[in-house]
Amino acid sequence: MLTLWDIVERVFPSKPKPPPARKPNRTNTKSRRRPPPSSPSPSPASLSAPSAPLREISSSASMQDRYDAVTRQMLAQYNIKVRRWRTAMSGIAWELRYRDGTVKRLIEAPKPKGPMSVAIFLHEIGHHAIGFNTYRPRCREEYYAWAYALDQMEKLNLNITDGVRKRMHDSLHYAVQKARRRGLKSIPAELEPFSHSRWKPS
């Protein structure tokens, strides 16, 4: 005997319910492996000069032409991007390391237009040239970045003024005092001349 519900089902059959949708499998796209170690930094001796000579510049070319040529070559040689040209005589250098091993090198510095600005620019280039964390403590890294800058200026026949040398001295003196405040017991031999605040022109 058919019930009322059986008759309704025959006249108006209900649609079968679709099976519940399956959630897609989510895979973790983040690698748990550590990034490959960076290649060892080259020694300062191998970085003391540009890898290729600057293109010949006419003797009648302005100093700005020389500064521009140095700027282009240094950025290209070390594959460095300028995040911002600073108007102040200060700078910073840093790098970003990605999981695939890619390294992005960046600086902020004044655009080279004279002895002081080119010295600060080359100092920031120097941090990349010698390699971060190559020298410990940090004040030694500052020393070798400045040594790189002045060495390049000499090789490229750029004027090194007393103002540039004083800036180097004051910067390294500050770095030494900062290291002392942070607990440095022994001053590295390279930094002994900068442990005193007074700069004496040679």
mmCIF file of the C-alpha atoms, coordinates in Angstrom:
data_MODEL
# 
_entry.id   MODEL 
# 
loop_
_atom_site.group_PDB 
_atom_site.id 
_atom_site.type_symbol 
_atom_site.label_atom_id 
_atom_site.label_alt_id 
_atom_site.label_comp_id 
_atom_site.label_asym_id 
_atom_site.label_entity_id 
_atom_site.label_seq_id 
_atom_site.pdbx_PDB_ins_code 
_atom_site.Cartn_x 
_atom_site.Cartn_y 
_atom_site.Cartn_z 
_atom_site.occupancy 
_atom_site.B_iso_or_equiv 
_atom_site.pdbx_formal_charge 
_atom_site.auth_seq_id 
_atom_site.auth_comp_id 
_atom_site.auth_asym_id 
_atom_site.auth_atom_id 
_atom_site.pdbx_PDB_model_num 
ATOM 1   C CA . MET A 1 1   ? 0.000  0.000  0.000   1.00 0.00 ? 1   MET A CA 1 
ATOM 2   C CA . LEU A 1 2   ? 1.446  3.323  -1.078  1.00 0.00 ? 2   LEU A CA 1 
ATOM 3   C CA . THR A 1 3   ? 1.634  6.125  1.372   1.00 0.00 ? 3   THR A CA 1 
ATOM 4   C CA . LEU A 1 4   ? 0.976  9.742  0.532   1.00 0.00 ? 4   LEU A CA 1 
ATOM 5   C CA . TRP A 1 5   ? 4.724  10.392 0.665   1.00 0.00 ? 5   TRP A CA 1 
ATOM 6   C CA . ASP A 1 6   ? 5.410  7.604  -1.900  1.00 0.00 ? 6   ASP A CA 1 
ATOM 7   C CA . ILE A 1 7   ? 2.899  9.180  -4.308  1.00 0.00 ? 7   ILE A CA 1 
ATOM 8   C CA . VAL A 1 8   ? 4.505  12.643 -3.910  1.00 0.00 ? 8   VAL A CA 1 
ATOM 9   C CA . GLU A 1 9   ? 7.956  11.142 -4.563  1.00 0.00 ? 9   GLU A CA 1 
ATOM 10  C CA . ARG A 1 10  ? 6.704  9.519  -7.799  1.00 0.00 ? 10  ARG A CA 1 
ATOM 11  C CA . VAL A 1 11  ? 5.100  12.746 -9.046  1.00 0.00 ? 11  VAL A CA 1 
ATOM 12  C CA . PHE A 1 12  ? 7.819  15.128 -7.846  1.00 0.00 ? 12  PHE A CA 1 
ATOM 13  C CA . PRO A 1 13  ? 11.032 13.136 -7.510  1.00 0.00 ? 13  PRO A CA 1 
ATOM 14  C CA . SER A 1 14  ? 13.605 14.913 -5.368  1.00 0.00 ? 14  SER A CA 1 
ATOM 15  C CA . LYS A 1 15  ? 17.010 15.681 -6.844  1.00 0.00 ? 15  LYS A CA 1 
ATOM 16  C CA . PRO A 1 16  ? 19.855 13.620 -5.437  1.00 0.00 ? 16  PRO A CA 1 
ATOM 17  C CA . LYS A 1 17  ? 22.187 15.605 -3.207  1.00 0.00 ? 17  LYS A CA 1 
ATOM 18  C CA . PRO A 1 18  ? 25.598 16.148 -4.770  1.00 0.00 ? 18  PRO A CA 1 
ATOM 19  C CA . PRO A 1 19  ? 28.517 14.627 -2.893  1.00 0.00 ? 19  PRO A CA 1 
ATOM 20  C CA . PRO A 1 20  ? 30.339 17.076 -0.626  1.00 0.00 ? 20  PRO A CA 1 
ATOM 21  C CA . ALA A 1 21  ? 33.045 19.007 -2.442  1.00 0.00 ? 21  ALA A CA 1 
ATOM 22  C CA . ARG A 1 22  ? 36.553 17.905 -1.647  1.00 0.00 ? 22  ARG A CA 1 
ATOM 23  C CA . LYS A 1 23  ? 38.934 20.515 -0.399  1.00 0.00 ? 23  LYS A CA 1 
ATOM 24  C CA . PRO A 1 24  ? 41.965 20.970 -2.616  1.00 0.00 ? 24  PRO A CA 1 
ATOM 25  C CA . ASN A 1 25  ? 45.226 19.655 -1.271  1.00 0.00 ? 25  ASN A CA 1 
ATOM 26  C CA . ARG A 1 26  ? 47.369 22.511 -0.051  1.00 0.00 ? 26  ARG A CA 1 
ATOM 27  C CA . THR A 1 27  ? 51.039 22.087 -0.353  1.00 0.00 ? 27  THR A CA 1 
ATOM 28  C CA . ASN A 1 28  ? 53.468 24.156 1.635   1.00 0.00 ? 28  ASN A CA 1 
ATOM 29  C CA . THR A 1 29  ? 55.310 26.224 -0.961  1.00 0.00 ? 29  THR A CA 1 
ATOM 30  C CA . LYS A 1 30  ? 57.809 27.491 1.572   1.00 0.00 ? 30  LYS A CA 1 
ATOM 31  C CA . SER A 1 31  ? 61.025 25.575 1.557   1.00 0.00 ? 31  SER A CA 1 
ATOM 32  C CA . ARG A 1 32  ? 62.216 24.410 4.925   1.00 0.00 ? 32  ARG A CA 1 
ATOM 33  C CA . ARG A 1 33  ? 65.748 24.177 3.690   1.00 0.00 ? 33  ARG A CA 1 
ATOM 34  C CA . ARG A 1 34  ? 68.151 26.905 4.596   1.00 0.00 ? 34  ARG A CA 1 
ATOM 35  C CA . PRO A 1 35  ? 69.323 29.096 1.746   1.00 0.00 ? 35  PRO A CA 1 
ATOM 36  C CA . PRO A 1 36  ? 72.595 27.958 0.219   1.00 0.00 ? 36  PRO A CA 1 
ATOM 37  C CA . PRO A 1 37  ? 75.639 29.534 1.857   1.00 0.00 ? 37  PRO A CA 1 
ATOM 38  C CA . SER A 1 38  ? 76.969 32.575 0.095   1.00 0.00 ? 38  SER A CA 1 
ATOM 39  C CA . SER A 1 39  ? 80.256 32.308 -1.693  1.00 0.00 ? 39  SER A CA 1 
ATOM 40  C CA . PRO A 1 40  ? 83.222 33.451 0.404   1.00 0.00 ? 40  PRO A CA 1 
ATOM 41  C CA . SER A 1 41  ? 83.993 37.133 0.111   1.00 0.00 ? 41  SER A CA 1 
ATOM 42  C CA . PRO A 1 42  ? 87.075 37.958 -1.929  1.00 0.00 ? 42  PRO A CA 1 
ATOM 43  C CA . SER A 1 43  ? 90.074 39.337 -0.108  1.00 0.00 ? 43  SER A CA 1 
ATOM 44  C CA . PRO A 1 44  ? 90.575 43.119 0.074   1.00 0.00 ? 44  PRO A CA 1 
ATOM 45  C CA . ALA A 1 45  ? 93.637 42.806 -2.168  1.00 0.00 ? 45  ALA A CA 1 
ATOM 46  C CA . SER A 1 46  ? 91.533 41.432 -5.004  1.00 0.00 ? 46  SER A CA 1 
ATOM 47  C CA . LEU A 1 47  ? 89.078 44.299 -4.595  1.00 0.00 ? 47  LEU A CA 1 
ATOM 48  C CA . SER A 1 48  ? 91.565 47.143 -4.476  1.00 0.00 ? 48  SER A CA 1 
ATOM 49  C CA . ALA A 1 49  ? 90.983 48.148 -8.097  1.00 0.00 ? 49  ALA A CA 1 
ATOM 50  C CA . PRO A 1 50  ? 88.062 48.053 -10.552 1.00 0.00 ? 50  PRO A CA 1 
ATOM 51  C CA . SER A 1 51  ? 87.857 44.844 -12.587 1.00 0.00 ? 51  SER A CA 1 
ATOM 52  C CA . ALA A 1 52  ? 88.004 46.850 -15.801 1.00 0.00 ? 52  ALA A CA 1 
ATOM 53  C CA . PRO A 1 53  ? 89.637 50.217 -16.475 1.00 0.00 ? 53  PRO A CA 1 
ATOM 54  C CA . LEU A 1 54  ? 87.441 53.231 -16.845 1.00 0.00 ? 54  LEU A CA 1 
ATOM 55  C CA . ARG A 1 55  ? 86.836 54.346 -20.381 1.00 0.00 ? 55  ARG A CA 1 
ATOM 56  C CA . GLU A 1 56  ? 89.177 57.030 -21.497 1.00 0.00 ? 56  GLU A CA 1 
ATOM 57  C CA . ILE A 1 57  ? 87.834 60.448 -20.684 1.00 0.00 ? 57  ILE A CA 1 
ATOM 58  C CA . SER A 1 58  ? 88.982 63.455 -22.637 1.00 0.00 ? 58  SER A CA 1 
ATOM 59  C CA . SER A 1 59  ? 91.349 65.758 -20.780 1.00 0.00 ? 59  SER A CA 1 
ATOM 60  C CA . SER A 1 60  ? 88.828 68.502 -21.428 1.00 0.00 ? 60  SER A CA 1 
ATOM 61  C CA . ALA A 1 61  ? 86.062 66.548 -19.672 1.00 0.00 ? 61  ALA A CA 1 
ATOM 62  C CA . SER A 1 62  ? 84.754 68.077 -16.489 1.00 0.00 ? 62  SER A CA 1 
ATOM 63  C CA . MET A 1 63  ? 85.267 66.524 -13.069 1.00 0.00 ? 63  MET A CA 1 
ATOM 64  C CA . GLN A 1 64  ? 81.549 65.773 -13.052 1.00 0.00 ? 64  GLN A CA 1 
ATOM 65  C CA . ASP A 1 65  ? 82.070 63.591 -16.133 1.00 0.00 ? 65  ASP A CA 1 
ATOM 66  C CA . ARG A 1 66  ? 84.715 61.669 -14.190 1.00 0.00 ? 66  ARG A CA 1 
ATOM 67  C CA . TYR A 1 67  ? 82.451 61.291 -11.161 1.00 0.00 ? 67  TYR A CA 1 
ATOM 68  C CA . ASP A 1 68  ? 79.606 60.081 -13.362 1.00 0.00 ? 68  ASP A CA 1 
ATOM 69  C CA . ALA A 1 69  ? 81.873 57.516 -15.031 1.00 0.00 ? 69  ALA A CA 1 
ATOM 70  C CA . VAL A 1 70  ? 83.095 56.211 -11.665 1.00 0.00 ? 70  VAL A CA 1 
ATOM 71  C CA . THR A 1 71  ? 79.513 56.005 -10.373 1.00 0.00 ? 71  THR A CA 1 
ATOM 72  C CA . ARG A 1 72  ? 78.293 53.991 -13.367 1.00 0.00 ? 72  ARG A CA 1 
ATOM 73  C CA . GLN A 1 73  ? 81.183 51.557 -13.264 1.00 0.00 ? 73  GLN A CA 1 
ATOM 74  C CA . MET A 1 74  ? 81.083 50.900 -9.531  1.00 0.00 ? 74  MET A CA 1 
ATOM 75  C CA . LEU A 1 75  ? 77.351 50.219 -9.515  1.00 0.00 ? 75  LEU A CA 1 
ATOM 76  C CA . ALA A 1 76  ? 77.674 47.899 -12.516 1.00 0.00 ? 76  ALA A CA 1 
ATOM 77  C CA . GLN A 1 77  ? 80.762 46.089 -11.215 1.00 0.00 ? 77  GLN A CA 1 
ATOM 78  C CA . TYR A 1 78  ? 79.143 45.028 -7.948  1.00 0.00 ? 78  TYR A CA 1 
ATOM 79  C CA . ASN A 1 79  ? 75.557 44.897 -9.261  1.00 0.00 ? 79  ASN A CA 1 
ATOM 80  C CA . ILE A 1 80  ? 74.364 47.496 -6.772  1.00 0.00 ? 80  ILE A CA 1 
ATOM 81  C CA . LYS A 1 81  ? 71.113 49.445 -6.925  1.00 0.00 ? 81  LYS A CA 1 
ATOM 82  C CA . VAL A 1 82  ? 70.767 52.936 -5.489  1.00 0.00 ? 82  VAL A CA 1 
ATOM 83  C CA . ARG A 1 83  ? 67.594 53.039 -3.433  1.00 0.00 ? 83  ARG A CA 1 
ATOM 84  C CA . ARG A 1 84  ? 67.859 56.789 -2.980  1.00 0.00 ? 84  ARG A CA 1 
ATOM 85  C CA . TRP A 1 85  ? 70.350 59.558 -3.653  1.00 0.00 ? 85  TRP A CA 1 
ATOM 86  C CA . ARG A 1 86  ? 70.711 61.451 -0.393  1.00 0.00 ? 86  ARG A CA 1 
ATOM 87  C CA . THR A 1 87  ? 71.086 65.203 -0.145  1.00 0.00 ? 87  THR A CA 1 
ATOM 88  C CA . ALA A 1 88  ? 72.950 64.890 3.173   1.00 0.00 ? 88  ALA A CA 1 
ATOM 89  C CA . MET A 1 89  ? 76.551 63.688 3.414   1.00 0.00 ? 89  MET A CA 1 
ATOM 90  C CA . SER A 1 90  ? 75.606 60.307 4.847   1.00 0.00 ? 90  SER A CA 1 
ATOM 91  C CA . GLY A 1 91  ? 75.003 56.832 3.510   1.00 0.00 ? 91  GLY A CA 1 
ATOM 92  C CA . ILE A 1 92  ? 74.058 53.246 4.234   1.00 0.00 ? 92  ILE A CA 1 
ATOM 93  C CA . ALA A 1 93  ? 74.688 49.896 2.547   1.00 0.00 ? 93  ALA A CA 1 
ATOM 94  C CA . TRP A 1 94  ? 72.756 46.663 2.955   1.00 0.00 ? 94  TRP A CA 1 
ATOM 95  C CA . GLU A 1 95  ? 71.771 43.517 1.101   1.00 0.00 ? 95  GLU A CA 1 
ATOM 96  C CA . LEU A 1 96  ? 68.672 41.335 0.862   1.00 0.00 ? 96  LEU A CA 1 
ATOM 97  C CA . ARG A 1 97  ? 69.012 37.554 0.607   1.00 0.00 ? 97  ARG A CA 1 
ATOM 98  C CA . TYR A 1 98  ? 66.186 35.447 -0.800  1.00 0.00 ? 98  TYR A CA 1 
ATOM 99  C CA . ARG A 1 99  ? 65.372 31.762 -0.361  1.00 0.00 ? 99  ARG A CA 1 
ATOM 100 C CA . ASP A 1 100 ? 66.544 30.897 -3.870  1.00 0.00 ? 100 ASP A CA 1 
ATOM 101 C CA . GLY A 1 101 ? 69.990 32.311 -3.102  1.00 0.00 ? 101 GLY A CA 1 
ATOM 102 C CA . THR A 1 102 ? 69.460 35.590 -4.934  1.00 0.00 ? 102 THR A CA 1 
ATOM 103 C CA . VAL A 1 103 ? 71.206 38.563 -3.355  1.00 0.00 ? 103 VAL A CA 1 
ATOM 104 C CA . LYS A 1 104 ? 70.071 42.144 -3.915  1.00 0.00 ? 104 LYS A CA 1 
ATOM 105 C CA . ARG A 1 105 ? 72.675 44.798 -3.074  1.00 0.00 ? 105 ARG A CA 1 
ATOM 106 C CA . LEU A 1 106 ? 71.486 48.268 -2.150  1.00 0.00 ? 106 LEU A CA 1 
ATOM 107 C CA . ILE A 1 107 ? 72.904 51.592 -1.022  1.00 0.00 ? 107 ILE A CA 1 
ATOM 108 C CA . GLU A 1 108 ? 71.822 55.093 -0.175  1.00 0.00 ? 108 GLU A CA 1 
ATOM 109 C CA . ALA A 1 109 ? 74.469 57.777 -0.605  1.00 0.00 ? 109 ALA A CA 1 
ATOM 110 C CA . PRO A 1 110 ? 74.984 61.292 -1.909  1.00 0.00 ? 110 PRO A CA 1 
ATOM 111 C CA . LYS A 1 111 ? 75.413 61.440 -5.670  1.00 0.00 ? 111 LYS A CA 1 
ATOM 112 C CA . PRO A 1 112 ? 79.104 61.992 -6.406  1.00 0.00 ? 112 PRO A CA 1 
ATOM 113 C CA . LYS A 1 113 ? 79.637 65.647 -7.252  1.00 0.00 ? 113 LYS A CA 1 
ATOM 114 C CA . GLY A 1 114 ? 82.804 66.412 -5.307  1.00 0.00 ? 114 GLY A CA 1 
ATOM 115 C CA . PRO A 1 115 ? 85.528 64.854 -3.133  1.00 0.00 ? 115 PRO A CA 1 
ATOM 116 C CA . MET A 1 116 ? 83.341 64.377 -0.050  1.00 0.00 ? 116 MET A CA 1 
ATOM 117 C CA . SER A 1 117 ? 80.281 62.946 -1.793  1.00 0.00 ? 117 SER A CA 1 
ATOM 118 C CA . VAL A 1 118 ? 82.355 60.558 -3.924  1.00 0.00 ? 118 VAL A CA 1 
ATOM 119 C CA . ALA A 1 119 ? 84.250 59.390 -0.828  1.00 0.00 ? 119 ALA A CA 1 
ATOM 120 C CA . ILE A 1 120 ? 81.012 58.574 0.995   1.00 0.00 ? 120 ILE A CA 1 
ATOM 121 C CA . PHE A 1 121 ? 79.607 56.888 -2.123  1.00 0.00 ? 121 PHE A CA 1 
ATOM 122 C CA . LEU A 1 122 ? 82.732 54.734 -2.479  1.00 0.00 ? 122 LEU A CA 1 
ATOM 123 C CA . HIS A 1 123 ? 82.650 53.952 1.242   1.00 0.00 ? 123 HIS A CA 1 
ATOM 124 C CA . GLU A 1 124 ? 79.174 52.438 0.828   1.00 0.00 ? 124 GLU A CA 1 
ATOM 125 C CA . ILE A 1 125 ? 80.347 50.570 -2.280  1.00 0.00 ? 125 ILE A CA 1 
ATOM 126 C CA . GLY A 1 126 ? 83.237 49.331 -0.147  1.00 0.00 ? 126 GLY A CA 1 
ATOM 127 C CA . HIS A 1 127 ? 80.906 47.534 2.256   1.00 0.00 ? 127 HIS A CA 1 
ATOM 128 C CA . HIS A 1 128 ? 79.688 45.384 -0.644  1.00 0.00 ? 128 HIS A CA 1 
ATOM 129 C CA . ALA A 1 129 ? 83.174 45.013 -2.109  1.00 0.00 ? 129 ALA A CA 1 
ATOM 130 C CA . ILE A 1 130 ? 84.766 43.639 1.064   1.00 0.00 ? 130 ILE A CA 1 
ATOM 131 C CA . GLY A 1 131 ? 81.654 41.672 2.061   1.00 0.00 ? 131 GLY A CA 1 
ATOM 132 C CA . PHE A 1 132 ? 79.408 42.081 5.085   1.00 0.00 ? 132 PHE A CA 1 
ATOM 133 C CA . ASN A 1 133 ? 80.550 40.376 8.291   1.00 0.00 ? 133 ASN A CA 1 
ATOM 134 C CA . THR A 1 134 ? 83.969 39.661 6.800   1.00 0.00 ? 134 THR A CA 1 
ATOM 135 C CA . TYR A 1 135 ? 85.617 41.651 9.572   1.00 0.00 ? 135 TYR A CA 1 
ATOM 136 C CA . ARG A 1 136 ? 84.790 41.596 13.265  1.00 0.00 ? 136 ARG A CA 1 
ATOM 137 C CA . PRO A 1 137 ? 84.076 43.670 15.259  1.00 0.00 ? 137 PRO A CA 1 
ATOM 138 C CA . ARG A 1 138 ? 81.934 46.020 13.168  1.00 0.00 ? 138 ARG A CA 1 
ATOM 139 C CA . CYS A 1 139 ? 84.360 48.922 13.567  1.00 0.00 ? 139 CYS A CA 1 
ATOM 140 C CA . ARG A 1 140 ? 86.925 46.931 11.560  1.00 0.00 ? 140 ARG A CA 1 
ATOM 141 C CA . GLU A 1 141 ? 84.431 46.607 8.709   1.00 0.00 ? 141 GLU A CA 1 
ATOM 142 C CA . GLU A 1 142 ? 84.034 50.399 8.789   1.00 0.00 ? 142 GLU A CA 1 
ATOM 143 C CA . TYR A 1 143 ? 87.800 50.776 8.610   1.00 0.00 ? 143 TYR A CA 1 
ATOM 144 C CA . TYR A 1 144 ? 88.171 48.539 5.558   1.00 0.00 ? 144 TYR A CA 1 
ATOM 145 C CA . ALA A 1 145 ? 85.227 50.198 3.796   1.00 0.00 ? 145 ALA A CA 1 
ATOM 146 C CA . TRP A 1 146 ? 86.933 53.566 4.258   1.00 0.00 ? 146 TRP A CA 1 
ATOM 147 C CA . ALA A 1 147 ? 90.297 52.115 3.210   1.00 0.00 ? 147 ALA A CA 1 
ATOM 148 C CA . TYR A 1 148 ? 88.639 50.824 0.041   1.00 0.00 ? 148 TYR A CA 1 
ATOM 149 C CA . ALA A 1 149 ? 87.118 54.246 -0.687  1.00 0.00 ? 149 ALA A CA 1 
ATOM 150 C CA . LEU A 1 150 ? 90.385 56.160 -0.378  1.00 0.00 ? 150 LEU A CA 1 
ATOM 151 C CA . ASP A 1 151 ? 92.312 53.489 -2.263  1.00 0.00 ? 151 ASP A CA 1 
ATOM 152 C CA . GLN A 1 152 ? 89.884 53.797 -5.183  1.00 0.00 ? 152 GLN A CA 1 
ATOM 153 C CA . MET A 1 153 ? 90.107 57.575 -5.136  1.00 0.00 ? 153 MET A CA 1 
ATOM 154 C CA . GLU A 1 154 ? 93.885 57.368 -5.399  1.00 0.00 ? 154 GLU A CA 1 
ATOM 155 C CA . LYS A 1 155 ? 93.787 54.847 -8.235  1.00 0.00 ? 155 LYS A CA 1 
ATOM 156 C CA . LEU A 1 156 ? 91.205 56.888 -10.139 1.00 0.00 ? 156 LEU A CA 1 
ATOM 157 C CA . ASN A 1 157 ? 93.081 60.156 -9.616  1.00 0.00 ? 157 ASN A CA 1 
ATOM 158 C CA . LEU A 1 158 ? 90.259 61.736 -7.651  1.00 0.00 ? 158 LEU A CA 1 
ATOM 159 C CA . ASN A 1 159 ? 91.154 64.518 -5.249  1.00 0.00 ? 159 ASN A CA 1 
ATOM 160 C CA . ILE A 1 160 ? 91.379 63.431 -1.596  1.00 0.00 ? 160 ILE A CA 1 
ATOM 161 C CA . THR A 1 161 ? 91.001 66.565 0.476   1.00 0.00 ? 161 THR A CA 1 
ATOM 162 C CA . ASP A 1 162 ? 91.812 67.096 4.137   1.00 0.00 ? 162 ASP A CA 1 
ATOM 163 C CA . GLY A 1 163 ? 88.068 67.278 4.669   1.00 0.00 ? 163 GLY A CA 1 
ATOM 164 C CA . VAL A 1 164 ? 87.703 63.722 3.360   1.00 0.00 ? 164 VAL A CA 1 
ATOM 165 C CA . ARG A 1 165 ? 90.517 62.441 5.586   1.00 0.00 ? 165 ARG A CA 1 
ATOM 166 C CA . LYS A 1 166 ? 89.005 64.187 8.613   1.00 0.00 ? 166 LYS A CA 1 
ATOM 167 C CA . ARG A 1 167 ? 85.603 62.676 7.807   1.00 0.00 ? 167 ARG A CA 1 
ATOM 168 C CA . MET A 1 168 ? 87.205 59.223 7.712   1.00 0.00 ? 168 MET A CA 1 
ATOM 169 C CA . HIS A 1 169 ? 88.959 59.860 11.040  1.00 0.00 ? 169 HIS A CA 1 
ATOM 170 C CA . ASP A 1 170 ? 85.821 61.184 12.742  1.00 0.00 ? 170 ASP A CA 1 
ATOM 171 C CA . SER A 1 171 ? 83.712 58.305 11.411  1.00 0.00 ? 171 SER A CA 1 
ATOM 172 C CA . LEU A 1 172 ? 86.160 55.668 12.648  1.00 0.00 ? 172 LEU A CA 1 
ATOM 173 C CA . HIS A 1 173 ? 86.639 57.416 15.982  1.00 0.00 ? 173 HIS A CA 1 
ATOM 174 C CA . TYR A 1 174 ? 82.872 57.298 16.468  1.00 0.00 ? 174 TYR A CA 1 
ATOM 175 C CA . ALA A 1 175 ? 82.838 53.591 15.476  1.00 0.00 ? 175 ALA A CA 1 
ATOM 176 C CA . VAL A 1 176 ? 85.564 52.798 18.034  1.00 0.00 ? 176 VAL A CA 1 
ATOM 177 C CA . GLN A 1 177 ? 83.800 54.692 20.829  1.00 0.00 ? 177 GLN A CA 1 
ATOM 178 C CA . LYS A 1 178 ? 80.531 52.956 19.994  1.00 0.00 ? 178 LYS A CA 1 
ATOM 179 C CA . ALA A 1 179 ? 82.276 49.560 20.129  1.00 0.00 ? 179 ALA A CA 1 
ATOM 180 C CA . ARG A 1 180 ? 83.768 50.466 23.521  1.00 0.00 ? 180 ARG A CA 1 
ATOM 181 C CA . ARG A 1 181 ? 80.346 51.387 24.879  1.00 0.00 ? 181 ARG A CA 1 
ATOM 182 C CA . ARG A 1 182 ? 79.128 47.981 23.730  1.00 0.00 ? 182 ARG A CA 1 
ATOM 183 C CA . GLY A 1 183 ? 81.867 46.200 25.641  1.00 0.00 ? 183 GLY A CA 1 
ATOM 184 C CA . LEU A 1 184 ? 84.865 46.019 23.277  1.00 0.00 ? 184 LEU A CA 1 
ATOM 185 C CA . LYS A 1 185 ? 87.906 45.372 25.478  1.00 0.00 ? 185 LYS A CA 1 
ATOM 186 C CA . SER A 1 186 ? 90.745 45.508 22.975  1.00 0.00 ? 186 SER A CA 1 
ATOM 187 C CA . ILE A 1 187 ? 91.028 47.983 20.108  1.00 0.00 ? 187 ILE A CA 1 
ATOM 188 C CA . PRO A 1 188 ? 92.102 46.296 16.816  1.00 0.00 ? 188 PRO A CA 1 
ATOM 189 C CA . ALA A 1 189 ? 95.535 47.430 15.681  1.00 0.00 ? 189 ALA A CA 1 
ATOM 190 C CA . GLU A 1 190 ? 94.162 49.049 12.500  1.00 0.00 ? 190 GLU A CA 1 
ATOM 191 C CA . LEU A 1 191 ? 91.964 51.318 14.604  1.00 0.00 ? 191 LEU A CA 1 
ATOM 192 C CA . GLU A 1 192 ? 94.509 52.475 17.172  1.00 0.00 ? 192 GLU A CA 1 
ATOM 193 C CA . PRO A 1 193 ? 95.193 55.738 15.261  1.00 0.00 ? 193 PRO A CA 1 
ATOM 194 C CA . PHE A 1 194 ? 91.469 56.534 15.460  1.00 0.00 ? 194 PHE A CA 1 
ATOM 195 C CA . SER A 1 195 ? 91.029 55.899 19.167  1.00 0.00 ? 195 SER A CA 1 
ATOM 196 C CA . HIS A 1 196 ? 91.861 59.562 19.856  1.00 0.00 ? 196 HIS A CA 1 
ATOM 197 C CA . SER A 1 197 ? 89.377 62.229 18.902  1.00 0.00 ? 197 SER A CA 1 
ATOM 198 C CA . ARG A 1 198 ? 91.803 64.772 17.458  1.00 0.00 ? 198 ARG A CA 1 
ATOM 199 C CA . TRP A 1 199 ? 92.644 64.603 13.762  1.00 0.00 ? 199 TRP A CA 1 
ATOM 200 C CA . LYS A 1 200 ? 95.982 65.970 12.647  1.00 0.00 ? 200 LYS A CA 1 
ATOM 201 C CA . PRO A 1 201 ? 96.496 66.792 8.961   1.00 0.00 ? 201 PRO A CA 1 
ATOM 202 C CA . SER A 1 202 ? 99.523 65.064 7.461   1.00 0.00 ? 202 SER A CA 1 
# 
